[in-house]
Amino acid sequence: MRLFLTISLLTVLAIACNDPEASEVQPQNILFITIDDLRPQLGCYGDPIVKTPHIDRLADEGMLFRRAYCQQAICAPSRASFLTGRRPETTGVDNFQVHFRENLPDILTLPQFFKEQGYIAAALYKVFHVVGFAPTLFGNMDDTLSWSLPTWYPKRSAWGPEGDRIFQADLRQKSRLDIPIGYRNIPRSVAIEAPDIADSLLSDGETAQQALRYLEQFKDQPFFLAVGFYKPHLPFVAPKKYWELYDPEKLTLPDNQYPPEGAPSFAVANNRELRSYPNIPDEGPFEETLKKDLLHGYLASISYIDAQVGLLLEKLEQLGLREKTIVVLLGDHGYQVGEHGMWAKKHTNYETSVRVPLIVSAPERSVGSTNALVELVDLYPSLAELCGFTPPEGLEGHSFIPLLDQPQQVWKRAAFSNKDMGGYRGQSIRTDRFRLVEWTKEGKEPIYELYDHVEDPDENVNRADDPGYLKERVELIGILRAGWRAALPGPLDNRSDRSKRSER
């Protein structure tokens, strides 16, 4: 009898070892959704007006990070940072001319890492930085080493029929006059448009349809599928039905349409990008009706993208992939819709510029939200760990996987961002309560901004020179100077050691 049981057990083990389904567990897929210029203006972040039912549902199924921050509030540097796991100081990317491989030729990017683990890595539209309407003209910061097949780009434009007509006319005129095409001289269309067309007749809708085809194509193998949506980036164009979700009379503009009191004049960005559109005044204040129209267009564009996200989530369900797929959704940086008088995404270190939406929905992980400070540079080590892989050496983020199980635990002391302005080097940290910005320039005394988010959550009053905040200012400067390693989770007495190691 004992011999019979032994033989039976060995037979079962032999069958299991020869059965691929019994001996191998397919790695978890990753659907990596990047949304350009999306601030945390979503229903799941408490916005009472915006209509984002699909993203809100994704948040209900995953972990919502309420205080996530990019490392620089502009497309190319931010994307180079979270897709390489390095900070802008390391990548050397602070504009649209420098590719990260010029400084880091052998770096293993996030999608490339998964490709080396046997995943098919594919990208659609704006994942690494690429100018949304004409990747072949200029601005293409894509990285062929990262992908298993060439990045897919839509044939449709990012605006409707009227905008496309104006854009093509502007492009022809610049070509006729031999005006070089570049980021500072981009052919433009109208800034706002509500065409009565199908979703798929704009570039993001076409992108969503291709993503559905890729999901069908890749369903039987592990994949890292990066879907880069362009909206709500300017121009604010969405099919008419998304504009009709909002009553213009009920839209409210920010209360703080003025620069922060006591802030250096150069710290507030101009509205150069918006003013480059032909139907926007070149100078002077914007009329209230125009500001309402801009806000309306931004919200309509968000709802348009929300609908495309819904298509992807529905397709995962239809294919039986939802329980096998980690879904990540993020904005690459924040945005201003009138705060401090700005209608822009970049060139500032304020909360509205660097705070981003971040949702991670992973099978068999806790759902909820966390107020812990996290950074987009943390995505690389987190996703590697979540899929059971050892992250490569040299990453400058910190895995936030423990927050998926214990979201309320004590975490980082600070999130770090930077952006140079006005000839000054700008470095910023966000702690639990404060934001500090340090502006430095050779031969000049440092200039500081300090905002108390308990007393002043909209960052309207600079407290850096307030005697009542002297102690906090000294402490915050110490955190900034110690660097990001010293701010990682762990006992306080170990953080100074990390900082010393980071300087060696």
N, C-alpha and C positions, 0 to 999 in steps of 0.2 A: 504493500500500500504506500509506504514511504517512498519507494523507488518510483512508483507511478506518479505521485505528486511532484516529485523532483523533475521527472521528465516533462510533465505537463507545464510546470513553471518555466522550464528552459525553452519549451516550444513557444509559449506566449511571449517571452522576452525576445526570442528570435524573430517572431512575426512583427513585433513592435519595432525592432531595430531595422527591419527591412521595409517598414511602412513609412513613407515620407510624412504622411499626415500624423502619424503617431509619434515619430521621433523628432520632427521639426515643428516649431511654432513660428509662424510667419511673423517677421518683425512688424512693429506698428508703423503704419504709413504716417506721413506728415502732409497736411494741407496747410500751406503757409500763405496767409492772405495779407498783403500790404496795401494800405489805402493812403493815397497821397493827400497831404494837407488836412487830414482828419484830426480834429481835436476831440476831447472827450464830451462832445455834444451829442449824446446818445441817451435813449430812454433808460438804459441800464445804469447810466451814471447820474440819473436823477433829473435829466432835462425834461420839463413838463410839456414842451411844444413839439420837439422833433418826433418824427414817425419812423421808428427803426425796429419793427417787430421781429425781424429775423436775427439781427445781431443781438437783440435783447434775449431771444430764446437761446442763442449760443451761450450767452453769459449765464443763463440759468442752468446750463448743462456743464459749466466749467468753472474756472477760477477767474474772477474779475479783479484786476490789479488797479486799485483806485489811485495809487500814487506811483505811476511809472513815468520814467523820464528818458528822453533821447539825449545823446551826447553833444549834438549840435543841431540847432533849429534851421536846417536847410537840407535839401534832399540828398545831394551826393555825399556829403560827409556823414550824415546819419546812416544812410544805407551801407556805405562802406564800413562803418563801424559795427553795426549789428550783424552784418553778413560775414565779417572777418573775425569778430570777437575781440577787436582791438579798438582802442579809443582814437579819436581824431589826431591826437598828438603823435601817435604811433603810425597811423596810416599815412599821415601827411596830406590827407584830402581835406581841403577847406574851400574848394571852389569846383568849377566844372571843367577845369583843364587838366588836372592831375589825376591820373588813374592810380589806384592803390598799389598796383603791381610795379609801378615805377620805383616805389620805396620798399615794397615787400614782394619781390618777384616769385618767391617760392612758398608763399603763404597758402595754407589749406583753408579755403572758405567753408562756410557752413554747408551749403549744398554739395560742395566738392567732397567734404568729409563723409557725407551720407552716400555719395556716389561710390566712394572707396569701400563702403561697407556693403556694397552690392545693390544699393537702391538705384532706380532710374530717377535722375534728377532733371526736372524740366521746368522751364520758366515761361510765363506769358506776360508780355507788355512790360510795365515799369516795375522791375524788381531791383536790380542795380539801377543806378540813375540813367535815365534816357529821356530826352525831351519828348513829350507825349505825342506831338503831332508829326514829327519828322526825324526818326532815329537815324536815317541815312544822311541827313543834312549835316547834323552836328550834335554834340552833347551826348553821344553814346558812350556810357561808362560800363557797358556790359562786360562780362568776363567769360570767355568761351571755355576756359578750363573748368569752370564750375558745373557745367551742364553735360548731360548725356547726349543731348541733341540741341541744335541751334534754338536760341530764344525765339518764340513766336511773337509776331507783332500784328496788330489789326490793320486792315486796309481802310476801315472807316476812320473818319476824323473825330476829334474830341468836341466838335461843335456841330450845329445844325446847318441847314441849307444856306441861310443868310450869312452866318458866320463863315462858312466855307467859301462863299462867293467873295466876301471881303478879304479873307486870308489869301486866296489865290490871286486876287488883284494886287494886293500888297506885295506878294512874293514876285509877281511878274514885274512890277515897277522897280523893286530893288534890283532884280536881275538886269533890267534894261539900263539902269543907271550904274551898274557895276558896284552896287553897295554890298560889301561883304556881309554874309549872313553869320551871325554869332549870337551868343546868349544876350549880349547887350543890344542887339539889333534884330530881335526876333520879329518876323512877320506876325501881325496880330489880326484877330477877328473882333467881333463885338464881345464885351465882357459878360453880357447876360443874354440868354436866349431860351425860349420855351417852345421848341418845335413840336408839332403834333405828329410824332413819328413813333415807330416801334423801338423798343429798347435796343434791339440788335443793330439798328441803323446808326448808332453811335459807337465809338471805339470800345467803351467798357462793356456794353451789351454784347458786342461781337466777341470780346475777350471771354466773357462768361460762357458763351456757347462753345467756344473752343475748349475751355476748361472742362465742360461736360463731356466732350468727346475724348479728352485725355483721360478722364476718370474711367470711362468705359474701356479705353485702350489699355490702361495700366492696372486694371482691377485684380489681375491674378499675379501681381508681383509687387514687392515693396516699392513705394514711391515717395519721393520728396517733390511735391508739386507746389511751385511758388506762383501765385496768381497776383499780379500787381495791377490794381485798379488805379486809374488816373484821377478821377473825380474823388472829392470835391475841389480839386485844383482848378484855378482859373483857366479858361473862362467858365463862369457858372452856367452850365448848359445841362439840362435834363429834359426828357420828354415831358410834354405838357401835363400829363396825368399826375406827375409828382409835384408840380407847382400847385395843382389844384388840391393837394392835401392840406394846404395852409391858407388861412385867412389873413391877408396882408394887414388888416386892421388889428389883428391880435398879436402881431409880432412886436416885440419890445427890444429896443437897442440898449446897450450897456449904459450904466449911469456914469461911468468914469471915462468919458471921451476927452480926456485931457492928460498931459504928461504927469508922471508921479511928482508930487511936491518934493523938491530938494534933489531930484535926480539930475545927473549931468545931461546936457542937451543932446549929446551924441548917442546916448543910450536908447533913445526912442527912434525906431526905424521910420524912414519916409515911406511913402506909398508908391514907390517908383514902378513896381511891377504892375499894379492896378492902373496907374496913370498912363502906362504905355498903350492901353487899349483906346481905339479911336473915339469911342463914345463916352469917355471919362475925361473930365477937365484936367488940363495939364498942371494947373496950380489952383491954390485957394481951397477953401473948405467945401466939402461935399454937401449938397442939399439933403434934407431929411428924406425926401422921396427916393433919392438915389440910394441912400444908405439902407432904407427899408427894402428896396429892390435887390440890393446886393445880399442882404441877409436872407431874403426869400430865396434867391438863387442858390446860396450856400446850403440852406436846409433842403431844398428840392434835390440838389445834387447828392446829398447824404442819403436821402430816401431812395434815390435811384440806385445807388451802390448797395444799399441794404437789400433791395430786391434781387440784385445779382448774387449777393451772398446767400440769399435764401435758395436760389436755384442750385448752388453748389451743395448746400446742406441736404436739400431734398434728394439730390442725385446720390450722395453718399448713402442715404437711407435706402433708396431703391436698389442699389447695388449690394446691399448688405455689408457695406464698408464702415459704417459709423462706429461700430464697436471695435474696429481695427485701426482707427485713424485718429491721430492727434490733430486737432484743429487749432491753429494759432491765428489770431486776428490782431492787427496793430495799425496805428497811424505812425508815419515816419517822423513826424514832429507836430507841434501844435500850430495854432493859427490865431490871429486876432480878427474879430469882426466888430471893430470900433473901439475896443479897449485901448485906453491911452491915446486915442485918436488914430490908431493904426488899423489898416486893412492889409494885413500882410502875414507871412508865415515866418519870416527869417530876420536875421541880423539883430536879434535881441536875445537877452538872457532872462527874460521874464517868465513867470509861471505859465502864462498863456502860450508862450512860444515853445517851451521845452517839455511840458506835461503832455502825455499822449495816452490814448486808450490802448489797453492790452488785455486780451482774453486768451487763456489757454484752457482748452477743453480736451482732457485726456481720459481714455477709457479706464474705468475702475479707480478713479481718483476722486478726492473730495470735491464738492461743488460749494460755491459761496463767493466771498470777496475778502480782500485783505487791504489794510491801510499801510502795510509795510512798504518802505522805499525800495524800489527796484529800478534797474536801468535796462535799456534795450540791449546793451552790450552783454547782459546776462543771458540772453536767449541761447547763444551758441552752447555754452556748457550745460545749460538746463535741458535742452532738447537731446543732446548726446546722452546725458545721464538718464533721462526719461525713457530712452529707447534701449538702455542697457549697455551703452558703449562708454569707453574711457575717453574723455575729451583730450585733444592734443595739448602738448605743452605750450605755454606762452599766451594763453587766453587772458584777457584783461577784464573779464566779467566773472560773476560768481553765481553758481547754480542756485536757483530759487526753488528747487524741488521740495525742500523741507516745508515751504509755505503751502504747498498743495495739500499737505497733511495737517499742518498746524498753522493756519493762516494768521493767527493773532500773536504769534511769538515775536519777541524782540528781534529786530533784523538790522539792516545797515544803519549807521549813524547819519549817512549823507549820500545824496545822489549828485554826481558831478556833470556839469555841462560847460561848454565854452563857446564864445563867438567874439571875434575881434570887431571893433567899431571905432570910427573916428581916429584911426591911428593908434588906438589903445588895444592892448591885449586884455580880453575880457574872460574871466574865469568865474564860475558860479557854483555854489552848492545849495542844495535844499535839504534841510534837516527836518525833524519832526515838526518844529514850530517856525523856523526861520528860513529866509533866503538871504544869502550874502553874495554880492557881486564885487569882485576886485578888478579894477581897471589899472593896468600898469603901462608905462611908457618910459623908455630910456631918458634919463635926465629929468624926469618928473616924479613928484610924490604920488603914491598910489591914491586912487579915488575909490570910495566904497559906496555901495548901496546895501541897505539892510532893511528887510521887511518882516514884520511880525504877523504871521498868518493867523494868529488867534485874534489879535486886535484889528488887523487890516488884511483880510484874506484876498483883497483885490490889488494889493501892492500899490496903494495910492500915496503913501507917505514914506519917504526915505528916512529911516531912523539912525543912519550911520553916525551922524554927528550929535545925536541926542544923548546928553550925559546920563540919562536914565538907562541907556542900553550899552554903556561902555563895557561892562563885564561880558555881556553876550557878544559884543563885537570882537573882543580879544579872543574869546573861546572859539568863535566861528572862523576867525582868521587862522587860528591854530589848526582847526580841522581841515581847512582848505590847504594850508601849507603841508600838512602831514601827508596828504594825498589819499587816493581812493583805497589803497590797500589797508591803510590804517582805519578806514571806516567800515571794513567788512564785519559781518556778525562774529561774535566771540567775546571773551572777557576783555574788559577795557585795558587791563595791564598787558595784554598780548598785542594790542593794536600798535603801540609805539614800536614794538619789535618788527612788525610787518612793514611799517613805514621805513625803518632803517634798512631792511632787506631790499625794499623797492628802490632805494637810492643807490645801492651798490651795483 
